[in-house]
Amino acid sequence: MQACPVILEGTVGRLPGSRDSRLARIIVRHVNQVLDAEERRRQVQRVRPGELLLRTSRGPLVLPLRSEEDLARVLAGERWESVRRDILARCAARYRELFPGARPAAVERFLRTVWPGRMPPGEGPDLHSLPRRQRPWGAVRLDGEPLPELDAVRARQRLELGPPRPAHQPETLQKLAHFLTHEAGVPPAVQESMLLELIALRARCCPRITTLATGQMPVVALHVNAGRSLWQPSRYQPATPVVVTLLADDEARRLRRGLPHRREAWLELAGRRMARVLREAYVQNALLSQPELQWMFLDSMTAISTALEYYQRQHHVVLPCPGTVLDMGRMLTHKALIVRLHLQGLSVLEIARRTYHNPRSVDAYLKAFDSVLILYLYGLTPPLMASVLHCGESLVHEYLELITDYLKDRERMRAYLRSHGVAVPTEVAR
């Protein structure tokens, strides 16, 4: 399993030496080689992270949408379009192996399920032309459910499967134990626990093909509790293996029949698929970034961000990703949405559920809004507010718009602050 050595190295990082231990790499590589050889003899098939499983009338079809070579090409500066072209050619070759008599039109219909094509041009909503404080949500409905139950059920099923139960032949384990003793120098007291942990982690990262449904892909993503380690390089941040559904219900059939010609229809379909993937990963305690979505859907970053913003604007939700849950990047609008929900009467726990935030984060945003409101009553300008509160001026403007929309007069502002335990003197003048 080529993807496993990189994934499993952190597990054996407890060995003597640094986290980049050569010994850890050698052990992981050898364990994978031995287990791969055994599973080939037993005809056990696994799906690696970055591979998409499609079930067809002639059997399962595993498509490698992301490989280490593809990543290296992009990191070396090669154009994304050329890398995507080679990925699609690789997928077409896999399809022809299973269907050797397929006509070019059939191959083209199949490739549409892997990559539907570029976003149609037209006079659709140009979300990126809007001022940042006006996107992506605007007014918020209170009757919307941000997490469709079907998405939650799909993701929860992966958790309810429980830990994998690897079944390997005794002679294979003896061979690995002999290697750890005589070549790696691992003490016998820790060999069994190390092997069991490596085998179990390998099974979670690369599930058996029989455990996945059509349209699903295993991914190793950032753990939802990675907030305290964001200063570290990505390979040292806590990660967790998850399974997401790229093609669900009748989406594959719809894409094979034809692509949406209208820009809004394309954005709706793409946004719904991306939102489902983000939700399923979040229920499994993982967060997917937009670059990771780019590898799954083989689209440009512009198309990914436009589809996500269109979905959030249309459905009035915040999707769980590192930018919203962990406050990574420059996404500020979700803070204004949280305050807006609070001003509309939702409790902290309800807001936390709708926006995929920790209740403590919701409290922190509400306290920041209270601070802006106090400074507004004292007549400070937005640049001074941003300087005092150590935040961006754009966020201050978002909060000031909420004050104008919901707390229209000074007496109502004082009443709001009093309800939060802050007494502002009535003689305060601007």
N, C-alpha and C positions, 0 to 999 in steps of 0.2 A: 504494500500500500504506500504509494509515493507520498501521499499527503500526511501520513501518520507520523513520520519522524519529527517534523516541525511541531506537530500538535502535542506529542507526548514528551518532548524534552523537558518541559517544566515539571513533569511528574517525577522524573528521576533527578531533578535538581537538588534533592535532599542528599545525594551522594556527596562525599568529600570533594570540595572544589567549588568553583564559581557556578553561576547559573548558566554560563556558556561552556560547561565542562565537555571536553572531548569524550571522556568516558561515557557521559550520558548519551551523547549522540551515537556512539558505537553500540551501546547496549540496545537503544531503541531500534536502530537499523537492523541489528541481528535478530531481535525478537520479531520484528515485522517480516523479515525474510523467512524465518523458520515457520511462522504461523501461516504466511502466504503459501509456502510450499505444501504444508499439510492441507490447507483448505482447497488448493487446486486439486489435490488427489481426491478429496471428498466432494468436489464439485460444489463448494460453498461459494456463493457470490455475494460480494459486498458493494455498497455504493459509497464512494468517497465524498468528502466535502467538496462542493462545487460541481457535482454531477447530478443531472436531472434524470429521473426515472419516468419512462413512459411505457405503459403496457399496451401492446398491440395484439392483433389477431394471430400473429406468429411468435409471440413471446415478448419478454421484456426488452426494452431498448434503453440503454444507459448512455446519456450524452454528456461528454466532458465540456461543460461551459467555461470552466476555469482550470487552468493548470499552472504549475510553477513556471513553465516556459512562457506562458502568456503574461503572467505577472512580471517576469523579468523583462520582456519586451516593452511593456508599458513603462516600467521604471527606467528603462534605458532611453526613453523619449520617443519611441515609435508611435505613430499616429494610431489613435483608437480605431479608426475605420479599417485600417489594414489588419489589425489584430482581430477585429470582429469578423472580417471577411474570411480569415483562416478558420476561425471557430465555426462559422456556418458551413464552410467546406468540410470540416471534420465531421460535423453532425450529419451532413448529407451523405458522406461516405459510410457512416455507421448505418444510416437508413437503407442505403443500397445493399449493404451486406445482408440485411434482414429481408429486404424486398428487391432481389436482383433484377426483376423484370419491371420495376417501377418506371413510369414515363416521366419526362421532365416536369410536366404539369403536376403530377402527384408529388414529386420531390419539392416543388415550389410550395404547394399547399401545406406539406409537412413543415417546411422551414418557417412558415408564418406562425406556427405554434411556438417556435423557439424565439423568433424575433418578428413582431408584427410589421415592422418597417418604421420609417421616419414619421414623425408627427405631421399630419396633413397641414399645409398652409391654409390661410384663410383669415377671416375677420373674427376669429374666436377671441376669448378673453386673454388679453396680454397682461398677465398678473405682474410681470417684472417691471412694467412701466408705472405701476402704482407706487405712491409714496410708501415707505416701509411701515408707517404707522397705520396705513389703511389696509394692509394685507396680513394674513390671508383670510380673516374671518368676518370682520364687520360685526353686525348685530348677531346675537346668539339666541337660538331657540332653546327653550327649556324642555321641550318634549323629545329631543333627539337622544338616541342611545349610542354612545360612541363605540361600544364594543358589541357588535352583533354576536348573538349567542352561538351561532354556528362556528364562527372563528374561534371562540373560546373553547368550544367542544373539541374541535380538531387539535388544538394545541394541548388541551388538558389530557387527551388520550395518550399523547406521548409520555406525559409525566406518570400517568396511571399504569403504564406498562411495567414500572418498577425497574430496578437495576437489571442489566443484561446478565444472562446466565451462560457464560462462555463454556463450551464443552469441547475440550481438546483431548487428544489421546495421551495416555500416561507417558508413553515413550517420548512424546514431544516435550512435555514438561521436564522430563528427566534430561533431555538434551539441552534445554535452556538452563537448567540448574547446573549442569556440568560446565557450560560456558561461563556462567557467573562465577563459579568457584575457581576454575583453572585459568581463565583468560581475563576476566574482569576484576578478580580479586574482591568480590562482594562477600561479606561474612555470611555463613550459612544461616544465622539467626534471622536475617532480614530477607533472604532470598524468596521465600514463599510469599510473603506479603507484597514484595516488590513485583513479582511476576503476576500475582492476581490483580494488583492495581493496574499494571500496564495492560493486561489482557482485557480487563473490564473497560478501561478508558478507550482502548482501541475499538471495542465493540460499540461504545456509545458514539464515538466520532464517525465510525464507518459501519452503519447498521447493515444487517443482512437484507438482501433484496426482497425477501419474503415478508419483511416487516413494514415495508413502505407501500403506499398507495400510488397510483399513477398521478403524475404531475408534482411529486414531492421531491425535495432536495435536502440533504443534510448539510448543515453549515456550522462552523465554529465561530461564535460571535462574542462580542464584548459582554461581560456579565453586568447585570443591572446594578450590582453593588460595587462597581469599579470607580466610584467617585473619588475615593481617597488615593487612588494610584494613577490618576490621569497625567501626573507629571512624569511618569516613567515611559520608556519606549513601549510601543504597542505590544511587542512580544512578551513583555513582563507584566502586562495588565491581566487581571483575571478574566478568563474566557470560559464559555460553556457550550457544549454541543447541543444543537437543536435541529428539528426537522420542520421545514416550512413548505407550504403548498403554493407552487407557482401557477398551476392550472387546476382549477376546481370547477365542479358542476359541469356546465356545458361550454366553458370558455374555449377549450381546444376545438370543439366542433364549430363554434362561431368564427374563430380565427381561420379555420380551414375553408369555410364557405366564402370568406372575403373580409377585407379590412374595412374599418369605419372610414367613410369618406369625409365626414364632417369633423372639424377640429374638436368640437365639444364631445361628440360620441367617442372619439379616440381618447380624450383626456378622462372621460368617465370610466371607460373600461380599464385603461392603464392605472388610473388612480385607485380603482377598487382592488385591483390585483396587488398593487404595492401596499395599500393599507392593510390588506389581509395578511401579507407576509410580515409586516411590522407588528401587527397585533399578535399573531401566532408566536413570533419570537419573544415578545414581551411576556406572554403568559408562561413561557418556558424559561423566564428569567434572563433573557438576552435582549440586546439592543443592536439593531442593524443600522449602519450609516448609509448615506446616499451613494458613496463609492461602492459599497457592497451590493446595493440594489442595482447599480450599473452592471456589475458582472452577472447578476442573476437574469436581468431583463435585456442585456446587451444593448442598452440605449445610451444616449449621450447624457451628460450631467444636466444639460438644459432641459431635456425632455423629462428626466426624472424629477427635478425640482418643480417644473411646471405642473406635472400631473399630480404631485403631492399637494401643492398649494391649491390647485383647482379642487381636489377632493376635500381638503380641509375647509375651503371657503364654501363649497356647496353643502357639506354635511355639518358644518359648524362644530368641528371637533379638533382636538390636538392629537396627532399621531405620536406614538412612543418611539423616540429615536434618541441618540446621544445628545443632540442639540436641545431637546425639550426636557428630557428626564434628568440628565446630568449637567445641563446648562453649558454644554460644550458648543463652541462656535459663537456666532453673533445673532442667534435667534432670540429676539426680545419680545416679539408680539405675544407669545404664549403667556407672558406675565400679565399683560393687559387683559387678556382673555380671562385669566384666573380672577383678577379684580372685578371684572365685569360680572362674572358669575356670582361673586360674593355680593355685589351691589344689587343683583337681581334676586337675592334671597336664599341662595344655596348655602348649605353648611360646608365647613372645611372638609369633612369626610366625603361629601357628595362631589365637591370640586376635585378632590384628590382622585376619586374614581374616574371622573369624566376626562381628566387631563393627564392621567397616568403619572401623577406626581406624589411624592411623599407628603403627608400632611404637614410635616415640619417645613418643607419648602413652601407650601401654600401659606403657612403662617408668616414666613419670612417675606413673601411678596406683599401680603396684606400690611405688614408693619412698614415696609418701604412706601406703600401707597399712603398710609397715615402720615408718614414723615413729609411726603410731598404736599399733602393737604395742609399740614401745619405751616410749612414754609410759605405756601400760597396765601394763607390768611395773614401772614406777617409781611407779605408784599415782596418777597424775593423774586428775582427774575429767573427764568429757566436755566441760564448758564450758571448762576450762583447756586441754584438748587442742585444741579448736577455736580458741582464742585464740592458742596457740603456733604452730599450723600455718597460721593465716589461712585457714580453711575453715569450712564450715557445720557446725553441731552435728548436723544430720540425717545428714550423710555420716559423721561420726565414729560415730554409733550404728549405721549400716549396717556399718562396718568392725568394730565391736565384736561385732555379731551373727555375722559371719564368723569372728572369732577364737573365739567360743564354740562354733560349729558344727564347725570344722575343727581348731583348735589347742586341744584341750580342757584340757591341763594345762600348767603353767609350764615343765616340762622340754621338752615338745614345742615350745613357743614359742621357747625358747632354741635348740633344734636348727634350727628354721626360720631364725632370724636368722643363726646361724653359717653355714648353707648360702648365705646372701646376703652373707657377709663382715662381719657385725656380731657382735661378741662382747660379750654382756651378762654382767656379773659374777653369779655364783651367789648372792652375799650380798645382792643387791638385794631389799629388802622393800617390801611395799605399805604 
